[in-house]
Amino acid sequence: MIAVVFMSFMSVVFLFPTSPQTSVKDMNYTVVVFGGVMILSLVWYYFPKYGGVHWFEGPIANIDIPMVDSADDGSSSEGLQDKKNATAVSTVDAS
């Protein structure tokens, strides 16, 4: 958690210019480039009819996870072994 906070802080710090009095020659244009990319990305995502908001459905799961039956509490060792075997078979089939 500390690393994430530190990287977030440093990402903001790196956007600042190198000195308080900046000129065109020594200006840090990271803010301009980052802002341009963010604006273009948002426009492309919300673009009518063709934007990602209209067709992107999110990631597709490629691993089948067996559902646990609510009637089976898993207390029997035989039922537990069957669940382990089903999981092992499904992971082998996925690869």
C-alpha positions in Angstrom: 0.0 0.0 0.0 2.9 2.4 0.8 4.4 1.7 -2.6 1.2 2.5 -4.4 0.8 5.8 -2.5 4.4 6.7 -3.1 4.1 6.0 -6.9 0.9 8.0 -7.1 2.7 10.9 -5.3 5.7 10.7 -7.5 3.6 10.5 -10.7 2.2 13.9 -9.8 5.6 15.3 -8.8 7.1 14.3 -12.2 4.4 16.4 -14.0 5.8 19.7 -12.4 8.4 21.8 -14.3 12.1 21.5 -13.2 12.2 25.1 -11.9 9.6 27.7 -10.7 10.5 30.1 -13.5 10.0 28.2 -16.7 10.5 29.2 -20.3 9.6 27.5 -23.5 13.0 25.9 -23.7 13.0 24.2 -20.2 9.2 23.6 -19.9 8.2 20.1 -18.9 5.6 19.1 -21.6 4.5 15.9 -19.8 1.3 17.6 -18.7 0.4 18.6 -22.2 1.1 15.1 -23.6 -0.6 13.3 -20.8 -3.6 15.7 -21.0 -3.8 15.2 -24.8 -3.7 11.4 -24.5 -6.4 11.4 -21.8 -8.7 13.7 -23.8 -8.3 11.7 -27.0 -8.9 8.5 -25.1 -12.1 9.7 -23.5 -13.4 11.1 -26.8 -12.6 7.8 -28.5 -14.2 5.7 -25.7 -17.5 7.8 -25.7 -17.6 8.4 -29.5 -21.2 7.8 -30.7 -21.8 4.4 -32.3 -18.1 3.4 -32.7 -16.7 4.1 -29.2 -15.7 1.4 -26.8 -18.6 2.2 -24.5 -21.0 0.7 -27.1 -19.1 -2.6 -27.8 -16.7 -3.4 -25.0 -18.1 -6.0 -22.7 -15.1 -6.5 -20.4 -12.8 -9.4 -20.0 -14.0 -12.9 -20.8 -13.3 -15.7 -18.3 -11.3 -18.5 -19.8 -11.3 -20.8 -16.8 -14.3 -22.8 -15.6 -14.7 -22.7 -11.8 -16.9 -25.4 -10.5 -19.9 -24.1 -8.5 -20.2 -25.3 -5.0 -23.6 -26.9 -4.3 -25.3 -25.3 -1.3 -26.8 -28.7 -0.3 -23.4 -30.2 0.0 -21.5 -28.7 2.9 -18.3 -30.4 2.0 -18.0 -32.2 5.3 -17.5 -35.7 3.7 -14.0 -36.4 2.5 -15.4 -38.2 -0.5 -17.2 -35.1 -1.7 -14.2 -33.0 -1.1 -12.0 -35.3 -3.1 -14.5 -35.2 -6.0 -14.3 -31.4 -6.0 -10.5 -31.5 -6.1 -10.5 -33.9 -9.0 -13.0 -31.7 -10.9 -10.9 -28.7 -10.3 -7.7 -30.5 -11.4 -9.4 -31.8 -14.6 -10.8 -28.3 -15.5 -7.4 -26.7 -15.1 -5.7 -29.4 -17.3 -8.4 -29.0 -20.0 -8.0 -25.2 -20.0 -4.3 -25.4 -20.8 
